[in-house]
Amino acid sequence: MTSQRAEYELVVVANRLPVDVLVHDDGTHDLRRSPGGLVAALEPVLAATQGAWVGWAGAPNLELPPLVSEDVALVPVPLGAGEIADYYEGFANATIWPLYHDVITPPVYHREWAEAYRTVNHRFALWAAKTAASGATVWVHDYQLQLVPRMLRAMRPDVKIGFFLHIPFPGVDLFSQLPWRRLILDGLLGADLVGFQRAGDAANFRDCVKRICGLTVRGQTIQVSPASPVERRVRAKAFPISINFAGIDEIARRPETIRRAHTIRRELGNPQTLFLGADRLDYTKGIRHRLKAFGELLDEGRLDAPGTVLVQVASPTRGNVEAYQVLRDDVETTVGRINGDHATLGHPAVEYLHQAIPFEEMVALFLAADVMLITALRDGMNLVAKEYAAARWDRGGVLVLSEFAGAADELTQALLINPNDIDQVKAAMVRAATMDPAERRRRMGALRRRVKEHDVGRWAAGFLDTLGHSS
């Protein structure tokens, strides 16, 4: 991009672009829409405003000009292979991610990772500064880019800056373990508005800036005193993210989706109860807990093996991080044991898919499944829970939902469980499998109404309105 400032009134800054860029040998390229909740949430908002998205294109050492996809200007930020290893796989996903998820696995602290994180965040801030029009709104997203708000404010004091964290924010006792705690807090306080999934996360952040930075906090407002004589205020509050309800509902009602749902059940032997788990292969998702509960129910005969199938979709992620390699080995060993004990020819007890599933196929799976299992040990929101409700236009199906997922604050008609209590998980699975159809319809109807009324459009509008963005 040239040094001339672009004229985009709304700029989203995120680690990844909403597309995968496939570069051919002749230098041409194709764009393929990326999966993920952030893309689904923000792409419609940007398309409506003809905004711009600043992010990494997904491959190392890829130098690309600005692109356009679905009426959204795409501004690729180049990253080297070493930066990806240290900034993304290292600091973001081996330091910040486990720390913010209650230290389910121990965080790793390396100074060179922190320096790479600082360097890459500065580069993202530079590209955002070049992309935003005078007085524009810049919306920065997630844990990979927590330093961008402060850096961007130094470069472009004229713009409004919002930041939204898609994962939990830890309490002060955990957050204080981070050697770079002041750096992160100062980075986030560069924003005018800092948004979180849950009210508890926002309260944790306000507590941290009060106790670690010594700032004054009144309600949701943090008083920040810059070098200038004008005191600046930062607001920190919860904005529970959601999904495109209408889009998922439309896919689920298509005749081909309904046919595919029937085919899935037939291919699995027409089980009496079809359980579904759909997650990234991540230690925060409680996949091991889910499999343990399911295996014990089969061992005890409380669920009938030929009549009960668990489909576990585990999308690959962060394969270069050791904790994820260990998790994959554990999950696949457990799946093998359960199937070895309970499967019959042509009828697995667990159908395990370690692959990315096309979204239309995922919606068919939602429609086919009698019970959706969300057993996250810690989760910012968990949009899969909301997607399941949106797909169930027939008001069938039961949602078993961890109380440690942000969605539990809203989806109170789910069967809420503590995933660490295996007996409670087992009891909820049995209850879901045997629930009276009338109760299923009542619960699912309430879940659908909540998700429909609080969809992604309302989430984005609420955040931008609070930030003061005028469309």
N, C-alpha and C positions, 0 to 999 in steps of 0.2 A: 504494500500500500504506500502511496506517496505521502509526503508530509502534510499535504493539504487536508484539512479537517473535513470529514464526511458530514452529511446532514441527516442523521438518524435521531429522531426524537426519543425513541425507546431502544435501549441496547441491553441485551442479556449477555452476561459473561458467565460461562460455565467451563468446567474442565474439558468436556467433549462437545463438539459440534453435534447437531441433531441428525447428522448423516455420517455414514462411512464413505470415505473417498477411495475409490478403486482406480489406481493409476495403471494404464496399459504401457506396454513397451514403446509404443510410438508417441508417448507423451500425453495422449488423450486420457480422459478420466470419466468415470460414471459415479453417480451419487446413489447411495442406498440408504433409506431411512433407518436410523438406529433404533433398537428397542429401548425401553426404559420409561419409568414414570415421569422423569423430568421432561423428556422430549414430548410425551403425550400431553403434559400439563401446559407447556409454554409455547409450543409451535403454533397452536391456533391463535394465541394472544398476539404473537408477533406478526402472523400473517394478516390479522385484522388491522394492524397499525403500520404495516410495511416497515417493520423494525429490522434490527440487525442482531445477529448472534455471533459472539466472539468465543472461539474455543479451539481446542486441538483437533486435528483431522483424524487422529487414530493410528498413524504410522510414524516411525521415527524419521527425522531428517527430511521431512516432506515440505518443500517450499511451494506454496500455491498462491495464485492471485485470489482476490475476493470472488465468491461464487453466489449463485442464487438458486434456492430450492423452495418450492411451494410459497412463492411471494415473500420469502425471508432472505435477506442478504446474509451470507455466511462469510465470516472473516477468520481464516485459519491462522492459528498461532503455531509456529514451528517449534518442535521439541526434539532434542537429540536423544539417542538411545541411553546415554548415561544419565541424562536429566530424568527420563522416564523411570529408570531404575531407582534413582535417589529421591526425586521429588514425589513421584506417584506411588511406586511399589514400596518405597522406603518410608519417608516421613508421613505421607498421607495415609497409607494403608497398613503400615507396621507400627507406627507411633500413634497418630491421632485416632484412627478407627478403633483399635482395641481400648484405648484410654476412654474414649467417649461412649463406648459400649460396656461400661462397668467393669473393665479389665477382665472380661471373660477369658481372654488369653493375654499374657503379659505384654505390655508395650515395649518396644525396643527404641532406645535413645542413641542416636549417632549425630555428632555435630555436623558432619559433612552432609547428612540428609537435610538438616535444618537449613544449612546454607543453600543447598539446591532448591529447597522450598521457597526461600526468600528470593532467589534469583528468578525462578519461574513466575512467581507471583508478580514480581516487578515487570516482567515481560507482558503478562496478561494486562496489567494496569496500563502499560504504554499503548497497547493495541486498543483498549477500551477508550483511552483518552483521544486517540486518533479518529475513532469511529463516531463518537457522540457529537451531536450538534450543540450549539451554544444553549445552555440552560436545559439540556436533555435530562432524561431519567435513565440511570444505569442501575440494572438489577443484577447483583452478583450472587452466585449460587454455590453453596456447599463447602464442605470441610477442606477441599483441596485449595481453596482460594481465600482463606481467611485474612490474609494480609493485604489483599487488593483494595478494600475500601479506604484504608489510610493512605496507601500509595497513590491511589487515584485522586483523592481529595487534595493531596499536595500538588498534583499535576493540573487538576481541573476543579478549582474551588467553585466554579459556576454551576456544576451539575448536581442534581439530586441523586443520592446514592442509597440504595436499599440492599440489604443482604438477607438471604434466607438459608437457614441451616436445615438440611433434609435428614439429619441424623440426630440422636439425642445430644444434649449438652450436660456434662457431668456436674455433680455437686462440687463444692469448693475443696473438700478433702481429697477427692480424686484429681481434680484439675490441677491442684497445687503440686502434684508430682511432676508435672511437665516442666523441664528446665527452661523452656521458652514461653512460660505462661504470660508474662507481661507483653511479650511481642505479639502473641495471638490476641490478647484482649485489646491492646492498642490498635491492632489492625482492624478488628471488628468495630471499634468505636469510631473509626473513620466514616462509618455509615450514618445516615440520618435515621434509619429505621432498621432494626435487626429483628428478623422474624424467626420463630421456632414452631415446631410441630405441636408441642404441648405446653400448657401453662407452667408446668413444673420445670421444663427446660428453660423457659424465659426467666423464671424465678432463680434458677441456678446461676444463670449468666449475670443477673443483676446482683446476686449475692457475691459472685466472684469479683466483679468490678468494684464493689463496695469494700470488700475485705482485702483484696490484693492490690487494687489501684488507689484505694482510699477516696473514692469519688462519692459524691452525695447522690442518693437514690430516693426519689419520691414517687411512690406508686410504680408505674411503668416507665418513668422518665429518669434518665441518668444525666446529671449536669457535668459537662465536660468543659474544662477551661483551656482553650488554646492560647497560643502566644499573643494573639490579638486581644484587644480589650473587650470584644464582644463574646459573651459566654454562649457556647453552643450546647444544645440538648440532643440527646439520643434517646429514642423510644425503643423499648424491647418488649415484645408481646408475642402471643401465640396466634398463628394463622394455620389451622389444620389443613393440609393440602388434600386435594381430592382428584377425581378422574373425570373423563369425558363420558358422563352417564349415557347421553343420547347416542353417541357413537357406538358404544358397546352394546346397548340395548338393540340397536338396529342390526348389528352383526348377528346377535344371538337369535333374532327373529327370522333371519334369512332361511329359506327352505333348505339350501345346501348345508347350512350350519346344523340345522335340526337333523338332517339325514346323517351328517357326519357324527353327531352325538350318538345316534342309534347304532351306527356302525362301530364306534369305539366300544360300546357296551357289548355288542355281539362278538367282536374280536377278542374281548376279555372273558368270554364265556357266559355272558348275561348274568353277572353276579347279582346276588340279592342286595348287597351293599357295596358301592364303589366309593372308596375314600380317595381324596386327592390332596397331594402336597405339591406346591409349585413355588420354588424359591431359587434365588441364586445359591450356589454351593458355598455357603458362608457359615462360620461357626456361631454367628449370632442368631441364626434362624431356628435352632432347636431341632434340626433334622434327626440327630442321634436320639434325642428324647422321644420323638414321634415314633421312630422305628422300634425303640425299646418297648414302648407301650403297646404297639401293634403286635410285636412278637410275643409278648407275654399274654396278651388276650388270646392269641391263637394257641399258645402252649396250654393255657388254662381251659380251653374249649368254650370261652365266653363269646368268641366269634368263631363262626364256622369257616374253615379254610377254603373249601371249594366254593362257598357262597359269598366270600368276602375277598376283595382285591384292593390293594393300596397302589395307586399310581403315584410315583414320586418323580417329578420333574426337577432336576437340579441343574440350572444353567451354569455353564463354566464361568469362572471369574478368578482373576488374580492368581493364575496358576503358578506364577513364579515365586509366590510368597509361601514359605515353608508351612505355616499353620494351615493353609488351604490344601496343600498336598497331603498333610496328615489327615485332615478331615475327609478328603476324598477316599483315602485308603480305608478309614474306619467305616464310612458309610457303605462302601462297596463290599467290605467284609461282612457287615451286618446283613445287608440285603442277601448275600449269598447264603448265609446261615439260615435266615428265615425261609428262603425258597428251598434250601436243601431239606429242611424239616417239614415243610407244609405244602409245597407246590406239587401238582400232578402234571402229567404230560399234557402240554398245551394250555395249562391253566396255572400261571404263576401266582404266588401269594402277593409278591411285590413286583410291579412292572417299573423298572428303574430306567430313567432317561437322562443321561448326562450330556445334554445338548440344548442349544437354543431352539425354542419352538416358535414357529410363525404365530402371530397374534390370533389370526382367525382360527387356527387349530387349538390355541389355548382357550378361546371362547367356547369352542365345541366341547373341550374337556370340562369346562365349568358347567356347561349344560348337561353333560353326561353324569357328573359326579353327584352322588347322594349327600356326601359330607365333605366339606372343605376344612382342612386342618392347617391352622396357623399357630405354630408353637414357638414363636420367636422368644428368645431369652431376653432380648432388648432390641427395640425397633423404633425408629423415628415415627413412622406412620404405619406402613404396610399397605400399599395400594392394592395388592392382590385381594385382600379381604373385601375391598370396595368393588373391585372388578367382578368378583364372584357374585355379589349381590346385584350388580347392574345386569349381569348376564341371565339371571334367573327370572325372566319375565313370566315364567310359569308358576312362580312363587314356591317352587320345590327346592329341596336342598336345605342343609343345616350348616351353619358356620360355627366351627369351634375355634375360638380366638383367644390368644394369650393376652392376659391383662397387662403385659409389659410391652405391647405394641400400641403405638399412638392411636390407632383406629379404635381401640377398646373404649376410649373416652366418648366416642360417638356411637359406635355400633353396639349398644347395650342389649339388644335383643339376640345377640349371639350367645352361645354357651361359653362363658368366660372361664378361663383356667389359668392356674399357675403351672407353667410347663416343667418346673423343677419338681413338682409333686406328681410322680408317675402314676400313682393310684388315682389321683384326680383326673389326669389326662385319660386314663383307661375308662373311668366312670363316664366321662363326657362322651367318649367315642361310642360306648355302648348305648348311652342315652340317645345320642344323635342317630344311631343306626336303627333304633326301635321307636323313635318319636312318632306320636300320632300325627297323621297327615294334616289334620286341622291346625295343630300347634305349629307344624312346619310352615304352613301357609301364613299363619298370623305373624310369626317371627320374621319370615322372609319379606312379607309385605311391609313391615315396619322398617326393616333394614333398607329396602329399596327406596322408600319414601325419604329417608334421611339422606341417602347418597344422591338421589335426584335433586333434592332441594339445596344441597351443599356440594355442587359439582365444581369442576376445575375453573370454570368461568367465574363463579362466585368467589373462589379462593383468590384468583389473580386480581380480580376487580377490588376485592377487599384490601389486599396488600397495597396495590397501586394507589387506591383512593387514600389510604392512611398515609402513604408516602407523599401524597400531594401531586401525583402525576396527572396531567390533563391530557386526555386523548383527543 
